[in-house]
Amino acid sequence: MSKLLDQASEEMQAVRYGGFKPKAMMGYSRQRLEWLWPNMIGKGLLHVFAGDSGIGKTLLLCDIAAIVSRGGIFPAERTQCPRGKVIYLSGEDSVNHTLGPRLEASGPIWRM
C-alpha cells in the first residue's frame, strides 16, 4: 500500500509541476568545487554572462574560450588551466563578423 501511495504522490507532483519532479535535499553529497579559473569560473558548471551591449562580454568570452582550448594561463594566475573543449553559444553574434575575428585576436586556439 505504501508503494502505491508513493507512486500516486509522484504522479500527482509530475502533473502539478508539468513534468518537473522535485526531490528532497536528503541524500545529496557535498562535493568540493573544482576551479577552471580559480575563484572565477567553476569547472563543469554553467556560467551566464549578461550585461549591457558594448561592455566587452563577447571579447572576454572569446579570450576565456581561447585560454581553455589551448590550456593557457588566465589573468593573474601562474599555472596553466587544463586544456579543454569549448562550446560557444551566441544568440546575436555572427562567426564571420564578430566571433571569428575576436577569437583570432585572443591568440592561438587549439583545434581538433
Helices and strands as residue ranges (DSSP letters): H 2-16, E 35-37, E 41-42, H 57-70, I 95-99, H 100-105
